[in-house]
């Protein structure tokens, strides 16, 4: 069929797909509709799966596109329906003079502001009142008890304090004794291992590295 010089060419091919996680079966069959249907029937998959047509190509006869023997040459054209044109006016624009970004304020927004002594003392008091948790079970863990205490600390800051993360230094000051006595580089390496395991998220803020709980790990 031609419309305004554009020829619509349907391939006539279809794709049948069927997947079963229970039996670990993944079936994909492509080809002419009648052939695909016969194979699907033969495999006994007529009542399952999904059959869909495979794309339509648009071709245009252009006078300037001539083959060597003088015939008009088919030229592939992109689909005519590509959705609405982009509207730049709908994209929010944020303009800020160079140097006007207040890094300290932005860091505070994600909970990595330098803690005051009052913050540390309050968190230490709240942490000390927690009941002793059960060691982490059923997971690969270097130190199940220390990890359990860290999880309680993270649960405390999220649910009670509304914070998203704690700086390494604050974790050390508040909970080092419950974390196997880890301090300094040893604590950082341990936190990095939990981050690599997907249990913590890592937040960089200025000169400070913060750690927050992965939602899946915190449960």
Buried (B, 14 or more C-beta within 10 A) or exposed (E): EEEEEEBEEEEEBBBBEBEEEEEEEEBEBEBEBEEBBEBBEEBEBEEEBEBEEEEEBBBBEEEEEEEEEEEEEBEEBEEEEEEEEEEEEEEEEEEEEEEEEEEEEEBEEBBBBBBEEEBBEBBBEBBEEEEEBEEBEEEEBEBBBBBBBBBBBBBBBBEEBEBBBBBBBBBBBBBBEBBBEBBEEBBBEBBBEBBEBEBBBBBEBEEBBBBBBBEEBBE
